[in-house]
Amino acid sequence: MTAGSDEREGNEGNGRGEGNEGDNGQTVRVWLVERGYTNRDLITLVYATPDGERALQKERAAATMGRSEVTAARDVDSGRLGPVDDPETVDRYREEVARTMEGYGPDESI
């Protein structure tokens, strides 16, 4: 994944460390496909489109996870999404989105 990465909670830019000037106003539903932990005590959440070709990565401090819910899906401006460059990752994200959509409603905690 290239653009759309490294968005930290509380930073409402477009996911590329920029302001909202890259946003185009079109909302896209993305689904949680990956959750990981870093050595900086951060939780990484990756949300992807159903086709697996675009994604948004968010980092949250582990200490804040009890205060804010992680939901199965989010509606985000399409300008905040970056391409997923690796074909295997695209396939994996597509499969994970299908699994998440089958098991959870968009607003359910996951």
Phi, psi and omega in degrees: 000140179249264180295162180087003183265162168061042175271123180266145180304136180095342176265109185265031175286198184267014178088000179241020180076012181251175174284196183273009183294341178274352182288142182248003175087350180272124181269138180232138175273127176240153186239145180295125181237345184203141176223131181217174182233143178250167178284001177260019181061039177244148174255128180259127177244133177241125176248138182229159175287159181303332178277354178075003187270345177226148184211163176230127177252130179239144173244135179230144174294134182303327182295337182269353186297329179287340183268338180229138185279142171263119181258162182296328182219161175220149172257119184230158175293134183299337177292345179273353183268145176245160180288149172260115190275332185272122181301324178293322178292321177302313179298317180296316179297319179300315179294319180293321177299314180300318179295317180294316180298325181288327186262344187219149168280158184305324184264004180284146175292145180221000000 
